[in-house]
């Protein structure tokens, strides 16, 4: 069987993961920031223009600005930072997924534990040519492992490669 990129080689996610995650970040920023802005504006317009009231609503405006700036930073900077911190290795033993910027997690899934594998694509991921590889394993704790933002064809190839072959099947 032809290994994806060779056995034991560490692979990155699809480069399209960065613009995809930025798009998701902008959508999230808009979905949170715009309703907060409406609340701040409506509350200010209904304010009792006392010195304490104006100060409180000014503080609300600053809080909105801080939250919006943080969401914009997450949308612009975080996708490339997260992309650099995520990789995977496929070899004869199985797959090892490494991810996390601050808290590092390394998940190893032996081939012998793989029950079935799904390749998922939502509408936005499909637009970017990306997919999520969901590996379902034997056992109860952490019985599924996901690897997001792979190129669709790579996810399909990994699915075929990681599924137990007829000689490996316990049935």
C-alpha positions as CSV (number, residue, x, y, z in Angstrom):
1,X,0.0,0.0,0.0
2,X,1.3,3.4,-0.9
3,X,1.7,5.5,2.3
4,X,0.6,9.2,2.2
5,X,3.9,11.1,1.7
6,X,6.0,8.2,3.1
7,X,6.0,6.4,6.4
8,X,7.0,8.4,9.4
9,X,7.0,11.8,7.7
10,X,5.3,14.7,9.6
11,X,2.6,16.4,7.5
12,X,1.0,19.8,7.8
13,X,-2.7,20.5,7.2
14,X,-3.9,21.9,3.8
15,X,-2.7,25.5,3.2
16,X,-6.3,26.4,2.6
17,X,-6.9,25.9,6.3
18,X,-5.6,29.4,7.1
19,X,-8.0,31.3,4.8
20,X,-10.8,29.0,5.9
21,X,-10.2,29.6,9.6
22,X,-9.9,33.4,8.9
23,X,-13.3,33.3,7.2
24,X,-14.8,31.5,10.2
25,X,-13.1,34.0,12.5
26,X,-14.6,37.0,10.6
27,X,-18.1,35.4,10.7
28,X,-17.7,34.7,14.4
29,X,-16.5,38.3,15.1
30,X,-19.4,39.8,13.2
31,X,-21.9,37.5,14.9
32,X,-20.7,38.5,18.4
33,X,-19.6,42.1,17.8
34,X,-22.6,43.5,15.9
35,X,-25.3,42.4,18.4
36,X,-23.1,43.8,21.3
37,X,-22.8,47.1,19.4
38,X,-26.6,47.3,19.1
39,X,-27.0,46.7,22.8
40,X,-24.4,49.4,23.6
41,X,-26.0,51.9,21.2
42,X,-29.6,51.2,22.4
43,X,-28.5,51.4,26.1
44,X,-26.7,54.7,25.5
45,X,-29.7,56.2,23.7
46,X,-32.0,55.2,26.6
47,X,-29.5,56.4,29.2
48,X,-30.4,58.9,31.8
49,X,-27.6,61.4,31.0
50,X,-26.3,61.7,34.5
51,X,-22.5,61.7,34.9
52,X,-22.5,58.2,36.3
53,X,-24.8,56.9,33.5
54,X,-22.7,58.4,30.7
55,X,-19.5,57.1,32.4
56,X,-21.0,53.6,32.6
57,X,-22.2,53.6,29.0
58,X,-18.8,54.9,27.9
59,X,-17.2,52.0,29.7
60,X,-19.6,49.7,27.9
61,X,-18.4,51.2,24.6
62,X,-14.8,50.6,25.6
63,X,-15.6,47.0,26.5
64,X,-17.3,46.5,23.1
65,X,-14.2,47.9,21.4
66,X,-11.9,45.6,23.4
67,X,-13.9,42.5,22.6
68,X,-14.2,43.5,18.9
69,X,-10.4,44.1,18.7
70,X,-9.7,40.7,20.4
71,X,-12.1,38.9,18.0
72,X,-10.4,40.6,15.0
73,X,-7.0,39.6,16.3
74,X,-8.2,36.0,16.6
75,X,-9.6,36.1,13.1
76,X,-6.3,37.5,11.6
77,X,-3.4,36.1,13.6
78,X,-4.7,32.9,15.3
79,X,-5.3,30.7,12.2
80,X,-1.7,30.8,11.0
81,X,-0.4,30.2,14.6
82,X,-2.7,27.2,15.0
83,X,-1.8,25.9,11.5
84,X,1.9,25.9,12.4
85,X,1.2,23.9,15.6
86,X,-0.8,21.1,14.0
87,X,0.7,18.2,12.2
88,X,0.2,14.4,11.8
89,X,2.3,11.3,11.0
90,X,1.0,8.1,9.4
91,X,3.0,4.9,9.6
92,X,2.5,1.2,9.8
93,X,1.5,1.5,13.5
94,X,-1.3,4.1,12.8
95,X,-1.7,7.8,12.9
96,X,-0.3,10.3,15.4
97,X,-1.9,13.8,15.5
98,X,0.0,16.7,17.2
99,X,-1.8,19.9,17.9
100,X,-2.0,22.8,20.4
101,X,-0.3,26.2,20.7
102,X,-0.2,26.6,24.5
103,X,-1.4,23.2,25.6
104,X,0.2,20.6,23.4
105,X,-1.7,17.3,22.7
106,X,-0.4,14.3,20.9
107,X,-3.0,11.7,20.1
108,X,-1.9,8.3,18.7
109,X,-4.4,6.0,17.2
110,X,-3.1,2.5,16.4
111,X,-4.5,0.8,13.3
112,X,-5.7,-2.1,15.4
113,X,-8.1,0.2,17.3
114,X,-9.7,1.8,14.2
115,X,-13.4,0.8,14.0
116,X,-14.5,3.0,11.1
117,X,-13.6,6.4,9.6
118,X,-15.8,9.2,8.2
119,X,-14.8,12.0,5.9
120,X,-16.9,15.1,6.6
121,X,-17.4,18.3,4.6
122,X,-19.7,21.2,5.6
123,X,-20.6,23.8,2.9
124,X,-17.8,26.2,3.9
125,X,-15.1,23.5,4.1
126,X,-16.3,22.2,0.7
127,X,-15.9,25.7,-0.8
128,X,-12.2,25.7,0.4
129,X,-11.7,22.1,-0.7
130,X,-11.2,20.9,2.9
131,X,-12.5,17.9,4.9
132,X,-12.5,16.5,8.4
133,X,-11.2,13.0,9.0
134,X,-13.2,11.4,11.9
135,X,-11.6,8.2,13.2
136,X,-13.8,6.1,15.5
137,X,-11.9,3.7,17.7
138,X,-12.6,0.8,20.0
139,X,-13.1,1.7,23.6
140,X,-15.3,4.1,25.4
141,X,-13.1,7.0,26.4
142,X,-12.2,9.3,23.6
143,X,-13.8,6.9,21.1
144,X,-13.4,9.4,18.2
145,X,-10.5,11.5,17.0
146,X,-10.9,14.3,14.5
147,X,-8.3,15.8,12.1
148,X,-9.8,18.9,10.6
149,X,-8.7,21.0,7.6
150,X,-7.2,18.3,5.4
151,X,-7.4,18.5,1.6
152,X,-10.5,16.4,0.7
153,X,-8.5,13.9,-1.4
154,X,-5.9,13.5,1.3
155,X,-8.6,12.8,3.8
156,X,-10.1,10.1,1.5
157,X,-6.6,8.6,0.9
158,X,-6.0,8.6,4.7
159,X,-9.3,6.9,5.3
160,X,-8.5,4.1,2.8
161,X,-5.0,3.7,4.3
162,X,-6.0,3.6,7.9
163,X,-9.0,1.2,7.6
164,X,-8.1,-2.4,8.6
165,X,-7.3,-4.6,5.6
166,X,-9.0,-7.9,5.1
167,X,-6.1,-9.8,6.7
168,X,-6.2,-7.4,9.7
169,X,-9.9,-7.7,10.3
170,X,-10.7,-9.6,13.5
171,X,-14.0,-10.9,12.2
